Amino acid sequence: MSDRGSDDIDDEHSKLGEYEGGRNEAGERHGVGKALLPNGDIYEGAYQNGKRHGHGAYHFKNWARYVGDYAQNKKHGQGTFSYPDGSKYEGSWVEDLREGHGVYTYPNGDTYDGEWQHHLRHGQGTYHYKDTGAKYKGTWVDGNMELAGEYIYSNHRYQGNFVNNRPLGPGKYVFDIGCEQHGEYHKPEEERPEETLALEGTLTWIPKGVISLTSLAPVKEN
């Protein structure tokens, strides 16, 4: 339940719960205070003209917690939200939504560090897989891997185009041993040539060629 303040101070306890703290001349919550809401949630922090505004800490009855900035009763600015499942978001908020730059740690230990829009991964960001140590670094659109990106593994990486969280179209594998394999990922309904690799049973890697990468020899002085 949102604690939105009320001009009806006599009926405030039944509507907004208990409150201890500052008030303005109109009797609205103003300054620093602590509120125990009717649903059991607790807010402690800054108020302005009856609304949460400034820095505060909101403890939900289900053990979730938000600590950070508020504006007109909404999470707005920098803040950290800890969820009951053990996940956590640290970063920018705009009107109660994750927006801007932030870091999300998932219950399994995976992390996303990058841009957000309307509560979704959107823009440039890096997703780190805890179990394998692999990373995806690139473009996100509405929560999905899209457009240019790369998978980074311990001894090689894949660079190319992504569609709906999967590589699709031209790309290349770059190996630490000093070579690149260029090719394309195709959908499975397309005819599969020889020497192709299936990706998770849904996509087919069609190699086009291998390029050896050689470092430049040092220039000798006369």
Backbone as numpy.savetxt, mean C-alpha at the origin, in Angstrom:
# Nx Ny Nz CAx CAy CAz Cx Cy Cz
-18.44 3.70 14.98 -19.28 4.90 14.98 -18.41 6.13 14.98
-18.76 7.11 14.20 -18.00 8.35 14.14 -18.41 9.25 15.28
-17.40 9.89 15.89 -17.66 10.85 16.94 -17.69 12.22 16.29
-18.85 12.74 15.97 -18.95 13.93 15.15 -19.31 15.18 15.95
-19.42 15.07 17.24 -19.74 16.25 18.01 -21.22 16.57 17.92
-21.74 17.48 18.81 -23.14 17.83 18.81 -23.34 19.16 19.50
-24.29 19.93 18.99 -24.63 21.18 19.64 -25.55 20.94 20.83
-26.16 19.77 20.87 -27.07 19.45 21.95 -26.28 18.81 23.09
-25.68 19.64 23.95 -24.80 19.14 25.00 -25.56 18.30 26.02
-26.82 18.65 26.30 -27.59 17.91 27.30 -27.78 16.46 26.90
-27.85 16.20 25.60 -28.08 14.84 25.12 -26.81 14.19 24.60
-25.68 14.83 24.92 -24.42 14.37 24.33 -24.02 12.99 24.83
-24.24 12.70 26.09 -23.79 11.42 26.63 -24.43 10.24 25.91
-25.74 10.32 25.67 -26.43 9.22 25.01 -26.04 9.09 23.55
-25.71 10.21 22.90 -25.39 10.17 21.48 -23.92 9.91 21.20
-23.04 10.51 22.01 -21.61 10.49 21.72 -20.77 9.82 22.79
-21.38 9.34 23.85 -20.62 8.70 24.90 -20.03 9.69 25.87
-19.10 9.22 26.66 -18.49 10.05 27.70 -17.32 10.84 27.13
-17.12 12.04 27.68 -16.03 12.89 27.18 -15.42 13.68 28.33
-14.09 13.75 28.32 -13.36 14.59 29.26 -12.37 15.42 28.46
-12.43 16.73 28.59 -11.48 17.56 27.86 -11.99 18.96 27.62
-11.31 19.67 26.72 -11.63 21.06 26.46 -12.88 21.26 25.63
-13.44 22.43 25.76 -14.61 22.82 24.97 -14.44 24.29 24.55
-15.14 24.65 23.49 -15.14 26.05 23.08 -16.32 26.79 23.71
-16.51 28.04 23.35 -17.57 28.84 23.94 -18.96 28.30 23.61
-19.07 27.57 22.49 -20.36 26.99 22.12 -20.63 25.65 22.82
-19.68 25.22 23.64 -19.84 23.96 24.34 -19.40 22.75 23.55
-18.84 22.96 22.36 -18.39 21.84 21.53 -17.03 21.35 22.01
-16.75 20.11 21.73 -15.44 19.55 22.05 -14.38 20.32 21.28
-13.38 20.81 21.99 -12.40 21.69 21.36 -11.11 21.65 22.18
-9.98 21.48 21.50 -8.72 21.32 22.20 -8.39 19.85 22.36
-7.81 19.49 23.48 -7.42 18.10 23.73 -8.45 17.45 24.63
-8.85 16.23 24.26 -9.82 15.52 25.07 -9.79 14.03 24.84
-10.59 13.33 25.64 -10.69 11.87 25.54 -12.16 11.50 25.52
-12.55 10.65 24.55 -13.95 10.26 24.41 -14.08 8.74 24.44
-15.03 8.26 25.25 -15.41 6.86 25.23 -16.75 6.79 24.51
-16.74 6.25 23.30 -17.93 6.25 22.45 -18.90 5.14 22.85
-20.16 5.29 22.49 -21.18 4.30 22.87 -20.87 2.88 22.40
-20.15 2.74 21.28 -19.83 1.39 20.77 -18.60 0.78 21.41
-17.97 1.50 22.35 -16.79 0.98 23.04 -15.48 1.48 22.48
-15.48 2.16 21.34 -14.26 2.76 20.79 -13.80 3.91 21.69
-12.52 4.21 21.63 -11.95 5.30 22.43 -11.12 6.21 21.53
-11.36 7.49 21.65 -10.51 8.47 20.94 -9.89 9.41 21.95
-8.59 9.63 21.77 -7.88 10.57 22.64 -6.98 11.44 21.77
-7.25 12.73 21.79 -6.45 13.63 20.96 -7.11 14.98 20.78
-6.80 15.59 19.65 -7.23 16.97 19.39 -8.63 17.03 18.78
-9.35 18.07 19.19 -10.66 18.39 18.63 -10.66 19.84 18.16
-11.52 20.11 17.19 -11.75 21.49 16.77 -13.23 21.66 16.43
-13.88 22.50 17.19 -15.30 22.78 16.96 -16.15 21.51 16.87
-15.92 20.60 17.80 -16.73 19.40 17.90 -16.29 18.22 17.06
-15.23 18.38 16.29 -14.78 17.30 15.42 -13.32 16.94 15.70
-12.98 15.68 15.44 -11.58 15.27 15.56 -10.76 16.03 14.52
-9.78 16.75 14.99 -9.00 17.60 14.08 -7.63 17.85 14.70
-6.58 17.39 14.02 -5.24 17.45 14.56 -4.74 16.05 14.83
-3.81 15.92 15.76 -3.22 14.60 16.04 -4.05 13.88 17.10
-4.25 12.58 16.88 -5.01 11.80 17.85 -4.79 10.31 17.69
-5.32 9.57 18.66 -5.24 8.10 18.65 -6.65 7.54 18.82
-7.06 6.69 17.89 -8.39 6.08 17.91 -8.22 4.60 18.11
-8.76 4.08 19.22 -8.69 2.65 19.54 -10.06 2.03 19.30
-10.12 1.10 18.37 -11.37 0.43 18.04 -11.63 -0.73 19.01
-12.89 -1.04 19.22 -13.26 -2.11 20.12 -12.71 -3.45 19.65
-12.52 -3.61 18.34 -12.02 -4.88 17.79 -10.49 -4.96 17.81
-9.84 -4.05 18.52 -8.39 -4.00 18.72 -7.62 -3.33 17.58
-8.31 -2.85 16.58 -7.63 -2.03 15.57 -7.26 -0.68 16.21
-6.29 0.00 15.61 -5.84 1.26 16.19 -5.31 2.19 15.10
-5.69 3.44 15.19 -5.13 4.46 14.29 -4.49 5.55 15.14
-3.26 5.90 14.78 -2.55 6.99 15.45 -2.02 7.92 14.36
-2.50 9.15 14.37 -2.04 10.07 13.34 -2.89 11.32 13.26
-2.91 11.89 12.06 -3.57 13.18 11.84 -5.03 13.01 11.44
-5.84 13.97 11.90 -7.25 14.05 11.53 -7.55 15.44 10.97
-8.57 15.50 10.12 -9.11 16.78 9.64 -10.61 16.61 9.46
-11.37 17.39 10.21 -12.84 17.34 10.10 -13.38 15.92 10.27
-12.89 15.25 11.32 -13.37 13.91 11.69 -12.83 12.78 10.82
-12.01 13.07 9.84 -11.49 12.03 8.95 -9.98 11.90 9.07
-9.50 10.67 8.87 -8.05 10.45 8.83 -7.49 11.21 7.64
-6.59 12.14 7.91 -6.12 13.03 6.85 -4.74 13.55 7.23
-3.73 13.21 6.41 -2.35 13.57 6.73 -1.53 12.31 6.89
-0.64 12.30 7.86 0.20 11.14 8.12 -0.34 10.35 9.31
-0.38 9.03 9.14 -0.87 8.21 10.24 -0.57 6.74 10.06
-0.69 6.00 11.14 -0.45 4.56 11.14 -1.71 3.84 11.61
-2.17 2.89 10.78 -3.35 2.10 11.12 -2.91 0.66 11.32
-3.17 0.13 12.52 -2.85 -1.27 12.84 -4.16 -2.05 12.83
-4.22 -3.11 12.02 -5.44 -3.87 11.83 -5.47 -5.10 12.74
-6.66 -5.62 13.05 -6.76 -6.79 13.95 -6.04 -8.03 13.45
-5.89 -8.18 12.11 -5.23 -9.37 11.57 -3.71 -9.29 11.61
-3.18 -8.20 12.17 -1.73 -8.04 12.27 -1.11 -7.20 11.18
-1.88 -6.83 10.17 -1.35 -5.98 9.12 -1.28 -4.53 9.60
-0.51 -3.71 8.88 -0.31 -2.33 9.31 -0.02 -1.44 8.11
-0.61 -0.25 8.12 -0.32 0.75 7.09 0.27 1.98 7.75
1.40 2.44 7.21 2.05 3.65 7.69 2.25 4.59 6.51
1.59 5.75 6.56 1.77 6.66 5.45 0.71 7.73 5.38
0.42 8.14 4.16 -0.44 9.29 3.90 -1.91 8.87 3.79
-2.79 9.75 4.31 -4.24 9.55 4.24 -4.89 10.80 3.66
-5.96 10.60 2.89 -6.76 11.71 2.38 -8.23 11.35 2.59
-8.88 12.06 3.49 -10.31 11.86 3.76 -10.64 10.39 4.01
-9.95 9.80 4.97 -10.18 8.42 5.44 -9.66 7.34 4.50
-9.01 7.71 3.40 -8.50 6.74 2.44 -6.98 6.77 2.36
-6.37 5.59 2.14 -4.93 5.55 1.89 -4.66 6.22 0.55
-3.89 7.29 0.58 -3.61 8.03 -0.65 -2.30 8.79 -0.50
-1.46 8.70 -1.55 -0.12 9.26 -1.45 0.87 8.13 -1.23
1.95 8.41 -0.53 2.96 7.36 -0.29 2.71 6.68 1.05
2.87 5.36 1.04 2.71 4.61 2.28 3.30 3.22 2.20
3.50 2.63 3.36 4.04 1.27 3.47 3.00 0.39 4.16
2.62 -0.70 3.49 1.65 -1.64 4.06 2.36 -2.96 4.33
2.26 -3.42 5.57 2.80 -4.71 5.95 1.65 -5.69 6.12
1.68 -6.79 5.37 0.59 -7.75 5.35 0.77 -8.81 6.45
-0.29 -9.54 6.80 -0.19 -10.53 7.89 0.89 -11.58 7.67
1.16 -11.94 6.40 2.18 -12.96 6.12 3.59 -12.41 6.07
3.76 -11.10 6.31 5.08 -10.49 6.32 5.46 -9.81 5.03
4.67 -9.98 3.96 4.91 -9.25 2.71 4.74 -7.76 2.96
5.42 -6.93 2.16 5.29 -5.49 2.30 5.12 -4.83 0.94
4.38 -3.74 0.93 4.28 -2.88 -0.25 4.71 -1.48 0.16
5.64 -0.92 -0.58 6.16 0.41 -0.32 6.00 1.22 -1.59
5.06 2.17 -1.58 4.85 2.94 -2.79 3.64 3.85 -2.72
3.09 4.13 -3.89 2.01 5.10 -4.01 0.64 4.42 -3.89
-0.33 5.21 -3.36 -1.70 4.75 -3.17 -2.66 5.78 -3.73
-3.83 5.28 -4.14 -4.91 6.18 -4.56 -6.24 5.51 -4.26
-7.12 6.22 -3.56 -8.45 5.70 -3.21 -8.36 4.34 -2.53
-7.41 4.20 -1.60 -7.27 3.00 -0.77 -6.60 1.84 -1.51
-6.17 2.03 -2.77 -5.57 0.95 -3.56 -4.14 1.28 -3.95
-3.33 0.24 -4.17 -1.98 0.46 -4.71 -2.12 1.07 -6.10
-1.53 2.22 -6.31 -1.71 2.92 -7.59 -0.55 3.88 -7.80
0.18 3.68 -8.90 1.36 4.49 -9.18 2.59 3.61 -9.16
3.69 4.15 -8.68 4.94 3.40 -8.60 5.10 2.80 -7.21
5.48 1.52 -7.17 5.66 0.88 -5.87 6.39 -0.44 -5.96
6.87 -0.91 -4.81 7.61 -2.16 -4.72 6.93 -3.10 -3.74
6.64 -4.32 -4.20 6.04 -5.35 -3.36 7.12 -6.39 -3.07
7.36 -6.63 -1.77 8.38 -7.58 -1.36 7.73 -8.84 -0.78
8.09 -10.00 -1.36 7.57 -11.28 -0.90 8.51 -11.84 0.17
8.01 -11.94 1.40 8.86 -12.35 2.51 9.40 -13.77 2.34
8.53 -14.71 1.94 8.93 -16.12 1.89 10.04 -16.40 0.88
9.97 -15.76 -0.27 10.94 -16.04 -1.34 12.04 -14.99 -1.44
11.81 -13.80 -0.90 12.77 -12.72 -1.04 12.65 -11.99 -2.37
11.74 -12.44 -3.24 11.55 -11.79 -4.54 10.82 -10.47 -4.36
10.94 -9.61 -5.37 10.28 -8.30 -5.33 9.70 -7.99 -6.70
8.56 -7.29 -6.68 8.05 -6.67 -7.90 8.20 -5.18 -7.74
8.80 -4.55 -8.73 9.00 -3.11 -8.71 8.48 -2.53 -10.01
7.51 -1.63 -9.93 6.98 -1.06 -11.16 5.67 -0.34 -10.96
4.83 -0.38 -11.99 3.60 0.39 -12.03 2.42 -0.42 -11.52
1.56 0.27 -10.77 0.32 -0.33 -10.26 -0.85 0.52 -10.71
-1.95 -0.15 -11.06 -3.18 0.56 -11.45 -4.35 -0.11 -10.73
-5.02 0.65 -9.89 -6.20 0.15 -9.16 -5.91 -1.15 -8.42
-4.74 -1.22 -7.80 -4.39 -2.37 -6.97 -3.67 -3.49 -7.67
-3.53 -3.41 -9.01 -2.91 -4.50 -9.78 -1.60 -4.08 -10.44
-0.74 -5.05 -10.68 0.49 -4.82 -11.45 0.09 -4.59 -12.91
0.45 -3.44 -13.44 0.10 -3.11 -14.82 1.26 -2.34 -15.47
1.32 -2.42 -16.81 2.29 -1.65 -17.59 3.71 -2.08 -17.28
4.65 -1.17 -17.24 6.07 -1.52 -17.10 6.41 -1.90 -15.66
7.15 -3.01 -15.53 7.59 -3.45 -14.21 8.64 -4.52 -14.31
9.13 -4.95 -13.15 10.13 -6.02 -13.13 10.00 -6.85 -11.87
10.18 -8.17 -12.06 10.32 -9.09 -10.95 11.82 -9.22 -10.67
12.20 -9.10 -9.41 13.61 -9.16 -9.03 13.81 -10.38 -8.12
14.67 -11.30 -8.57 14.98 -12.50 -7.80 16.43 -12.43 -7.32
16.89 -13.48 -6.65 18.22 -13.45 -6.05 19.34 -13.40 -7.09
19.14 -14.06 -8.23 20.23 -14.10 -9.22 19.79 -13.70 -10.64
18.56 -13.23 -10.78 18.11 -12.76 -12.09 16.88 -11.87 -11.89
16.47 -11.25 -12.97 15.26 -10.41 -12.92 14.53 -10.49 -14.25
13.23 -10.24 -14.19 12.44 -10.17 -15.41 11.93 -8.75 -15.57
12.10 -8.18 -16.77 11.65 -6.83 -17.07 10.73 -6.87 -18.27
9.55 -6.25 -18.12 8.63 -6.26 -19.25 7.30 -5.63 -18.92
6.32 -5.95 -19.73 4.98 -5.40 -19.57 4.13 -6.34 -18.72
3.24 -5.75 -17.88 2.37 -6.54 -17.03 0.92 -6.17 -17.29
0.05 -7.17 -17.22 -1.39 -6.96 -17.37 -2.10 -7.79 -16.30
-2.85 -7.13 -15.44 -3.62 -7.81 -14.40 -2.75 -8.75 -13.57
-1.64 -8.22 -13.07 -0.74 -8.92 -12.14 0.14 -9.99 -12.79
0.15 -10.08 -14.13 0.98 -11.08 -14.79 1.75 -10.47 -15.96
2.95 -10.98 -16.22 3.67 -10.49 -17.40 2.95 -10.91 -18.68
2.90 -10.01 -19.64 2.24 -10.30 -20.91 2.86 -9.42 -21.99
3.26 -10.05 -23.10 3.89 -9.31 -24.16 5.40 -9.38 -24.08
6.10 -8.47 -24.76 7.57 -8.52 -24.81 8.22 -8.24 -23.47
9.36 -8.90 -23.26 10.12 -8.68 -22.04 11.46 -9.38 -22.13
12.19 -9.38 -21.03 13.49 -10.03 -21.03 13.86 -10.48 -19.63
14.61 -11.58 -19.57 15.22 -12.06 -18.33 16.68 -11.60 -18.33
17.09 -10.98 -17.25 18.48 -10.53 -17.11 19.12 -11.37 -16.01
20.18 -12.12 -16.37 20.83 -13.02 -15.43 22.14 -12.43 -14.93
22.44 -12.72 -13.66 23.67 -12.19 -13.06 24.93 -12.75 -13.69
24.81 -13.88 -14.39 26.00 -14.48 -15.00 26.47 -13.70 -16.23
25.67 -12.71 -16.66 26.11 -11.84 -17.74 25.43 -12.06 -19.06
24.15 -12.44 -19.05 23.43 -12.60 -20.31 21.96 -12.23 -20.12
21.31 -11.96 -21.26 19.88 -11.65 -21.27 19.17 -12.59 -22.22
17.97 -12.98 -21.85 17.12 -13.75 -22.76 15.88 -12.91 -23.07
15.73 -12.56 -24.35 14.59 -11.76 -24.78 13.49 -12.68 -25.29
12.24 -12.24 -25.13 11.13 -13.04 -25.60 9.80 -12.36 -25.32
8.74 -13.18 -25.32 7.40 -12.67 -25.08 6.59 -13.67 -24.27
5.72 -13.14 -23.41 4.72 -13.96 -22.73 3.43 -13.88 -23.52
2.87 -15.06 -23.84 1.63 -15.14 -24.57 0.57 -15.83 -23.73
-0.67 -15.58 -24.04 -1.77 -16.29 -23.39 -1.79 -17.74 -23.87
-2.29 -18.67 -23.06 -2.19 -20.11 -23.39 -2.96 -20.53 -24.62
-3.98 -19.75 -25.01 -4.75 -20.18 -26.17 -3.98 -20.03 -27.48
-2.89 -19.27 -27.44 -2.08 -19.13 -28.64 -1.22 -20.38 -28.83
-0.88 -20.66 -30.05 -0.09 -21.85 -30.37 1.27 -21.76 -29.69
1.70 -22.85 -29.06 2.94 -22.85 -28.31 4.07 -23.47 -29.14
5.10 -22.68 -29.48 6.25 -23.22 -30.21 7.09 -24.13 -29.30
8.09 -24.74 -29.87 8.99 -25.56 -29.07 9.81 -24.66 -28.15
10.37 -25.29 -27.08 11.23 -24.60 -26.12 10.53 -23.41 -25.48
9.31 -23.62 -25.05 8.59 -22.58 -24.35 8.37 -23.00 -22.91
8.15 -22.02 -22.02 7.94 -22.28 -20.61 6.58 -21.77 -20.20
5.82 -22.58 -19.48 4.52 -22.14 -18.96 4.72 -21.45 -17.63
4.04 -20.33 -17.41 4.11 -19.59 -16.16 2.85 -19.86 -15.37
2.98 -20.64 -14.27 1.87 -20.96 -13.39 0.69 -21.55 -14.16
0.98 -22.23 -15.28 -0.06 -22.89 -16.04 -1.00 -21.96 -16.78
-0.68 -20.68 -16.86 -1.59 -19.74 -17.49 -0.96 -18.96 -18.64
0.34 -18.74 -18.62 1.02 -17.99 -19.66 2.18 -18.79 -20.23
2.58 -18.45 -21.43 3.66 -19.15 -22.11 4.78 -18.19 -22.46
5.99 -18.53 -22.06 7.17 -17.72 -22.39 7.77 -18.22 -23.70
7.87 -17.34 -24.68 8.42 -17.69 -25.99 9.76 -16.96 -26.16
10.87 -17.67 -26.03 12.18 -17.01 -26.15 12.48 -16.60 -27.58
13.12 -15.44 -27.73 13.48 -14.94 -29.05 14.98 -14.98 -29.31
15.75 -14.93 -28.23 17.19 -14.95 -28.41 17.90 -14.63 -27.11
19.20 -14.93 -27.06 20.03 -14.69 -25.89 21.14 -13.73 -26.27
21.36 -12.75 -25.43 22.40 -11.74 -25.65 23.40 -11.84 -24.52
24.69 -11.91 -24.85 25.75 -11.93 -23.85 26.11 -10.50 -23.48
26.21 -10.25 -22.20 26.58 -8.92 -21.71 28.04 -8.94 -21.30
28.83 -8.07 -21.91 30.26 -8.01 -21.58 30.59 -6.63 -21.05
31.37 -6.59 -19.99 31.77 -5.31 -19.41 32.88 -4.70 -20.26
32.98 -3.40 -20.24 34.00 -2.71 -21.00 35.37 -2.95 -20.39
36.35 -3.24 -21.25 37.71 -3.45 -20.78 38.32 -2.14 -20.33
39.10 -2.14 -19.27 39.71 -0.90 -18.79 40.65 -0.32 -19.84
40.64 0.97 -19.93 41.52 1.66 -20.88 42.94 1.72 -20.30
43.95 1.27 -21.10 45.34 1.28 -20.65 45.97 2.64 -20.92
46.70 3.11 -19.93 47.39 4.38 -20.11 48.69 4.14 -20.83
49.14 5.13 -21.66 50.40 5.02 -22.39 51.57 5.38 -21.47
